[in-house]
Structure formats: structure tokens, C-alpha cells
Amino acid sequence: MPPAETATAEAEAVVTPVGVPAPAGTPTTDVVGLGRLRALGFITPALLLIGVFLIFPAVWTLYIGATDFRLTGTQAAEPNIVGLANYERALGDRSFYNSLWLTLLFVLGSAVIGQNGLGFALAWTLRDTAEWVRRTVEALVLLAWILPSSVVAFLWIAMLERDGGTVNALVGQVPGTAWLIEYPMLGIIIFNIWRGTAFSLMLYGAALSSVPPSHLETARLAGASGAQTLRDVVFPYIRGHALTNTLLITLWTFNDFTPYLITAGGPNHESEIIAVYIYNTAIVGGDMGYSGAISLIVLLINLLLALVYLRAIRTAARLRRAT
Amino acid sequence: MHRSIGARARMLAALAGVLVVAAATTGCLGGESDTDSGRNADAKEFTLTIAANAIAGGKNAAGAEWVEKWVIPQFVADQKGKGRTVTVKFQPSGAGDEEYKSKVALDLRAGTGADIYSIDGIWVGEFADAGYIKPLSDLAGADKVDGWDGWSQIPQPAQNNMSYQGKRYGVPSGTDGRVVYFNKKLFAQAGLPADWQPKSWDEILAAGQAVKTKLPGVTPIQLNAGTAMGEATSMQGALPLLVGAGAQIWSDGKWQGNTQAIRDVLGFYEKIYKGGLGDPVIQQDAKGRDKSFQAFAAGKIAILFEGDYFWRSVVEPNKGIAKMADRNDAVGYALIPAMKPGAGIRGQDFVSMSGGGGNVLNPGTKYPQQAWELLQFMNSKEATVALLNGAARITHRQDVNSEVLAGDPMLSMVSQKVLPLTAYRPGFAVYPQVSQALQQATLDVVTGKSAADAAAAYQRAVEGLVGGADKVASG
């Protein structure tokens, strides 16, 4: 990914179109000479879309979170404004903290370490293998990514089932282990690594091809070990990619709902990651107001995560320009 | 970034605009819809949709088949005779009760969906409070509804199942009762009698112990527990035990909290699930209830608490979801005993719980008159007999019951012995939440908490739900 600031600098270098007199009173930033009104006309559709699909739902969530709105019962017909009561409740709610903790484990385990690590390891290993091997592995990994969630959820349940599950049949255990009940978090973490590694694999595959072969060759001639090559030659080139990748998969995984299809948050809330907790609170428990408040908290956490990563990416880009 | 003051002002204006829109729509959260019972009453061509948690080849297959193969063609023909062209559609579901409930609530909230919904009687209160369903007389007109001759055939307790605050919201479609089932073949191997009738909880535990000793690999007792099974845990597990311990979940203005009866119930769970007489894992499984049915049918569970639904739709030899070809010989049934003789509610030796579903009209229907006509048609004597299709079940109509129940010993027992001593759940909108708290308490016990701790946690949960400790009985 090209550093954003460089792109802006280049764009500004080709401004001031010759022969098109800038309308009087237009700021110098009016590159195309549209004037304020026409420019506004062009961006209005985009702003409307953002307003309808992003800002409005966020404001709506804020509103719902301030009520005692329920899916059924009196509060469904006439919800009352309860102010910050839902937020107070969330701060003292152990199941909320539990689900945040599980989400952290899920994101760290399956995305930051799992998909990142496996994706990079695969991309690095496949770099020098025969074309057909690489294509086959890539195709298999991609398949795990593009199959519909409901289908793969069913496959995983069938695989980890206690009675007659594939894993238990292979191990030959009678009576078998109920994998998803004894190890629910481990189950959904491994599932999500399997499910989502394709993206990291492709991204790292592309990133590694940007490392000049001559540098790798030089490192090899200088007698650098594999680890040294990775650290000093490869990593500086792909630092930006690694951060972008981690940002994207972190946000996706944080909000991932697919584990619901496998464990439904159970047993006894042991795999109730935040997206599942919100669903269980809102739709199963009927507590719309409270889940609205939690959703907003989650939205803020998401924004915070994105900010941290964006800052890191900017720093990485600056470092790279400096070298 | 070159953001001028003007740009910033514009952004603020846009944001303010969004806020105004949001504020203006806030009234929508509790939207009301007008009902006009006469709308489209003269339509000669219309479409109606029936929705139920039934699906051909799956859940409640007989009910789905009845709608598709009997109700729809018969009603269409009947209407043709009156010069109307009708299309009736069936919208099947094969989901768990809780999922189906969410779906119906969301459909009704959106003001769309089917014209007639089959729902559980215990949802009527919360749906009515939410304005999702309306009294039949408001929708179709009091004269039309009260004038239906079918009401006289439906006993009052069954009508109460689909009523709320004295108003009829739907037509009930039968009632049911809970018993304790056992596998006679396993019992014979364990040296237990084929005409087993336990008289106390201890006798159930003793039978479970006998199975455990003699038949390794067989789960002695399946008593529903946990939140994954939803209301099935309350209805088939905690509540029948509770009435057996002498208490109703709600009585005299108070909900049961951390009382002796609740501790007794949770203590019984403890004895089963910590004593190795039950399988704790299956209670936590998202598909646990279905799996317990399969296990019973496969001879892997000896004793199981269920409603008559189990007899006619689960282990039923032809259409059941866990068919048992030898059901009539292999499956035994007994009344659920009180904790000790005479310890049940009203001093009873035996107890049960009953509920029942029914059909309601969607207030958003375009054709309220025609939908009510279809609903009456679905509950006519002919339709009810067709639903049975030779098989027995306890219907809502006395005239049909008296004809068909004699043919099925299990259902006549429910009708003659269980229904007189049964109890019903309170029809309050908050009941389902209390019920969930009770399910959580059983889950706590199954996953290792002591009965006393689980009961204390349950008390705290209920106090929060019903609005204070003064509405909860404890001690």
C-alpha cells in the first residue's frame, strides 16, 4: 500500500490547470474548478449513503441504548428513556466483562497470532515451491474462506460432535469427547484460523513478492541465517502490510458472528464473544435497550482499535521513507 | 488537511440534520397501528398465509402436512363455492421454540409476515403487551368472533391459554400434559417393573440407580436442564418438580425466589447430575433436546420427562422425529410423583404442568375478515378430525376428544388422569424472563454449583426482573 501522504503530495503537484480560469473567490484547493455548489452536488449522494447507512444507525443505537426497549412486553410498545442506566449496568455486569475477555482471547488467538502467523508461514514456505503445489494449497485455503458460513458451521459441528463425530471416529473414542462443550473457546479459535487464513496468505504472498530478490541473495551470500534474513531484510519491506493486515483481521474478528452458528455462545456462556453476547441479549433475551448500550460501547472500542492501528501504520510509513 | 471553517460548519450542520431525523423518528420505536375490522371485507380475490413452527419431514410434520394437504385445498374449494378466488400459502419453520418466537416477534413488529401465526400460549401476554397481537374481537369484530359456534366446544382452561386479561387473542389448538416416560425393555433388563409408577422423587432416583448399576452405557435419567433447551427446561423439568414440591412459580402476588421448594428442586437436579444419573453434557449442547430424543429412541436413555408431544410426535412410529417402531410395547409412561406422597400443590400425590398453543391473527393482515374465516375453518370439527388423521391427540374440541381419545391409552390417560391434577404457568409478560432465570439456575447446578448457591443467584436475578424483593417469596 502506498503511503497516503505521498499520494496526496503528488496529487497536489499537478494542480493549477492551465487555461481554465479559476472562478472568482474559489479557494486554491478547487482543483477542477467546479465551485462549491456543484462540488456539493457531486458529494451529496455519497454523504447521504454514509448518513443513512453509517451515521443514522450509530445515532439510532445511541438512542435505543438510552431506553428500556424490549423485544416483547409493555416496553416494546412504550419504551421509557432510562438515561445512562444501561451503561451503568454494563459497567457492573460480569457477563459483559466475561464476553469482552473471551473476545480478546478470540481476537488474539485466532486473528493476531493464528491467521497472521499461519498466513505468513504459508506465504513464506510456498514462495519457493513448485507452481502446482502453491496453487493447490492456495485453492484449498481460499475454499475455506469463500464457503458460506452456515455450510462450514455444519461441517465443523459434524466433525466435532460427541456421538459419531469425525474426529472421535478417527481417534476411536467411545464414548467420544464433546469437543465443543469441553473446549468451546479453543474450538472456535481453531475454526476461525482455518476459516480466515486465506486473506493473510494472499496479502503476505503479495507483500513478499515486493521484496527485491537481489536483497535476499545478498543476505544469503553474507551468510545470514533464515531468522536474520526475515528480521533484517524481509520485515522492513512488509511492516506496513503486516500492520494493515492485522488491523483488518482484528476488526473483522472482533465483530465476527460465525461462532454463534457453532456453539451459540455456550455452554453456559463459555464461548460468548461480544457479537454473540449482543445477539443473545437482544434477540434471545429480548433486552434491546441494554444490548443497544453494549453495541455502542463496542463501536467505541472498534474506533479506538482502528485509531491505534492507523497511527502505527503512519509511523511505519514514516520509518520506511526515512530509510 | 486543509479544512476551512466553512467546511467544519457544514459538517456540523449535516450532523445536526442527522440528529433531527433521528429525533423525529424516535416515536417509531413504540409504533401503533390502527385496526379496521372491515377493511377489504368484500375482496373477491385475496391471498392468506399461515405460519407455524412445523415443516414437512421435520418438526411437527403432521401439522405441516395437515395445513398443506387438507386446510389449503379444502378452504380454497370452500371459498370457490362462495364465488371467491383464494390463494393460501403455508410458511413452514423447523426451528427451536426460542428462535421461532424471535422470528414471529420480529415479523409482527415489522407489521408484515403471515396472516395467521401459530404461537405458544405463554407468549400471548408479552406479545399483547407489546401490541404485536390484538384481541380477536378488535380485529374481526366482536359480533363475528363471539358468534362462532366453536367456542362452546372449547373448555375454559384451554381458552385461557390463548387469552390475556380476559380477552381472547387466538383460538387454542389443544392442550397437553407432562408425564415421565421410561423404556420398558431397559427396565426389564434392570429388573424394574413394566408398570412402574414412582410415588416419590426418591423412587425415581432408586430406579435410576438400578439402571446405572445394571446397564453401563445407558443414561439413567433425562431431566431437561439448562438454557440451551429454553422453555423445555422449565416445562418438562423445573416446573413439574416445583409443583411436586408444593409451590407454583407465581402465587398470591409473589414469584418463587430462594425458597425451600426451589432448593428442593435444585437439590433433585444435583442428585441426578452430580450422582452420575444424568448426562450433564447433553444439557449444554445447543441441540441437546433433539439429541436426548434420539438417545431415548436408540435405547440409550431409560427415564425421560416430557409432554404427550413426545408420544405423538417424537417416538411416534411413522412420522416422529425419533421414530420407535415398537413404541406401543417399548415405551412406558407414569404420572410424575410429588416429592413425597401428598407434598404436591393442593396436597396432591401426583402433579403435572400443562400449556398449549394456538393460532392468532396478525393485526397487520390486509384481510381481517377472511383471515378470521380461515381461522374458524382451521378449527372446525372436520378440520380437527382431519388433523388427527387417525392418530390421537388431545385437541381443544370436546366433541372430537370424546370420539378419538378412546383409541389411544396414553392420551386417554393424559386426558383423564393428568389434566385434572395439572397446573398452568402464569400469563404475565415477565414470566418468560423468570423462566430463563430458573433455567440458568438448573444450568448452574448441572455445571457444578451447589443447589444453595444456584438458588441464591436465582433469587437475585428474579428480584431484578420483577421489580424488587417484596414481589419475591424467599426463606
HADDOCK unambig.tbl for C-alpha pairs under 7 A between the chains (distance, minus, plus):
assign (segid A and resid 56 and name CA) (segid B and resid 18 and name CA) 6.58 0.50 0.50
assign (segid A and resid 56 and name CA) (segid B and resid 22 and name CA) 6.96 0.50 0.50
assign (segid A and resid 59 and name CA) (segid B and resid 22 and name CA) 6.95 0.50 0.50
assign (segid A and resid 60 and name CA) (segid B and resid 22 and name CA) 6.53 0.50 0.50
assign (segid A and resid 72 and name CA) (segid B and resid 126 and name CA) 5.39 0.50 0.50
assign (segid A and resid 72 and name CA) (segid B and resid 127 and name CA) 5.70 0.50 0.50
assign (segid A and resid 72 and name CA) (segid B and resid 130 and name CA) 5.25 0.50 0.50
assign (segid A and resid 73 and name CA) (segid B and resid 126 and name CA) 4.01 0.50 0.50
assign (segid A and resid 73 and name CA) (segid B and resid 127 and name CA) 5.95 0.50 0.50
assign (segid A and resid 73 and name CA) (segid B and resid 129 and name CA) 4.63 0.50 0.50
assign (segid A and resid 73 and name CA) (segid B and resid 130 and name CA) 4.47 0.50 0.50
assign (segid A and resid 73 and name CA) (segid B and resid 429 and name CA) 5.67 0.50 0.50
assign (segid A and resid 74 and name CA) (segid B and resid 129 and name CA) 4.62 0.50 0.50
assign (segid A and resid 74 and name CA) (segid B and resid 130 and name CA) 5.00 0.50 0.50
assign (segid A and resid 75 and name CA) (segid B and resid 130 and name CA) 6.87 0.50 0.50
assign (segid A and resid 76 and name CA) (segid B and resid 30 and name CA) 6.11 0.50 0.50
assign (segid A and resid 76 and name CA) (segid B and resid 130 and name CA) 4.87 0.50 0.50
assign (segid A and resid 77 and name CA) (segid B and resid 30 and name CA) 4.24 0.50 0.50
assign (segid A and resid 77 and name CA) (segid B and resid 31 and name CA) 6.75 0.50 0.50
assign (segid A and resid 77 and name CA) (segid B and resid 130 and name CA) 4.65 0.50 0.50
assign (segid A and resid 77 and name CA) (segid B and resid 131 and name CA) 6.11 0.50 0.50
assign (segid A and resid 78 and name CA) (segid B and resid 30 and name CA) 5.10 0.50 0.50
assign (segid A and resid 79 and name CA) (segid B and resid 30 and name CA) 6.65 0.50 0.50
assign (segid A and resid 263 and name CA) (segid B and resid 286 and name CA) 6.70 0.50 0.50
assign (segid A and resid 264 and name CA) (segid B and resid 286 and name CA) 6.80 0.50 0.50
assign (segid A and resid 267 and name CA) (segid B and resid 284 and name CA) 5.15 0.50 0.50
assign (segid A and resid 267 and name CA) (segid B and resid 285 and name CA) 6.77 0.50 0.50
assign (segid A and resid 283 and name CA) (segid B and resid 102 and name CA) 6.29 0.50 0.50
assign (segid A and resid 284 and name CA) (segid B and resid 98 and name CA) 6.93 0.50 0.50
assign (segid A and resid 284 and name CA) (segid B and resid 102 and name CA) 6.89 0.50 0.50
